[in-house]
Amino acid sequence: MTKSTRKFSKLILGTTIRAVAILLVLVGFGASATFAQTRAYVANRNDNTVSVIDIATNTVIATLQIEGVGAIAVTPDGAFAYLTTPNNTVSVLDTATNTIVATVPVPLGSSMIAITPNGAFAYVTNLGIAVGAVSVIDTATNTVIATVTVGRRPEGIAITPDGAFAYVANSLSNTVSVIDTATNTVSATIPGFILPRWLAVTPNGAFAYVTNADGSTVAVIDTATNTVTTTIQVGSEPRRIDITPDGAFAYVAVDSFDNRVVVISTASNTVIARVSVPTPGDIAITPDGAFAYVTNSFSNTVSVIDTTSNTVTSSILVGDGPIAIAIGTRIQTDPIGSLTAQVQTLIAEGSLTPDQGAGLIDKLQQVQSKIDNGQTAAACNQVGSFINQVNAFLNSGSLTTSQGQALINAANAIKTSLGC
């Protein structure tokens, strides 16, 4: 092999190895442009706070000072939490910044809250004793667009998975009202309950499970006929209820003498497990169905139940008097991952050489590293270095104006998010 041939082979081999290395970097670093954050929001009535729990680590990552939160519901995209608050209002929490971004007056007061599956409306029960009602909030404008008269002292509310109906437990009327959400009128009133207070609808929409607070039972409504088909003995003063995403089990917080969460098999409508927890109040199940989170009002904790073994695996200290909990998953764009993917595309189409792309990706990795280490100023400098390199490629003709500007715009967005 001649000297020139060896030199050419070495060049080709080096370029190939570097291209493979770049591919590995892209797979590991820029394969995902989105990420999910699952959070539990806990209302603590005695100290007027909301505890934010990171479900991945079961740690409280923020404590928000919000007066008198009684109930919480999170939008399907996880972007906002709607909180029932005093003075006849509903507060809207931006979950990205943990700040209140709107306060909605609800003329007849607020008790419980549920959000339609498309996130377009929030239904809020109004605690009227003589005449109860449900306020309908348009989440796009955060204004009340309708008020629906139901039974006396409505409390729990749940919406069917198709968004067509809202089921409302009227505790002093001993009825459940069914609201047609297309017309916001009551289409059925179901009798036969004993102080119904909370309810949940199965994921297939076929049944609604209602807790009878004075009856020690859970009643099962067939939503096709809107009739009660069975009642299940669970223990004194059953409270709030949630159903696993696969519809197989209902978890009920029961304020009995031994303080337990009762697990119902929805296939047989029988109790299959009882899990001891201190003073259970509200309950919420994670989106993957793996865990049930239970507020314990008098121990200032949230118990975490493994739904496979029905055992308590963790106890999380929160604020004083936790009474309500909701879990939501926020899907967010990873701006650095997205920008890395843009660079990957430019390499793949031949606009950038592997070496040029590797240089840009290295700068983005440095940005992420600085962010992870809390070095915001250094991260800002690295983003500036990235922009300078893109400008160099623009000046040399390696990138067109539109290609380069797209990269610069994305980099400037990262700078803005960092406060550079």
Secondary structure, DSSP 4 states (H G I P E B T S, - for coil): --HHHHHHHHHHHHHHHHHHHHHHHHHHHHS-SEEEEEEEEEEETTTTEEEEEETTTTEEEEEEE-TT--EEEE-TTSSEEEEEETTTEEEEEETTTTEEEEEEE-TT----EEE-TTSSEEEEEE--SSS-EEEEEETTTTEEEEEEE-SSSEEEEEE-TTSSEEEEEETTTTEEEEEETTTTEEEEEE---SSEEEEEE-TTSSEEEEEETTTTEEEEEETTTTEEEEEEE--SSEEEEEE-TTSSEEEEEE--TT-EEEEEETTTTEEEEEEE-SSEEEEEE-TTSSEEEEEETTTTEEEEEETTTTEEEEEEE-SSSEEEEEEEEEEEE-HHHHHHHHHHHHHHTTSS-HHHHHHHHHHHHHHHHHHHTT-HHHHHHHHHHHHHHHHHHHHHTSS-HHHHHHHHHHHHHHHHHHT-
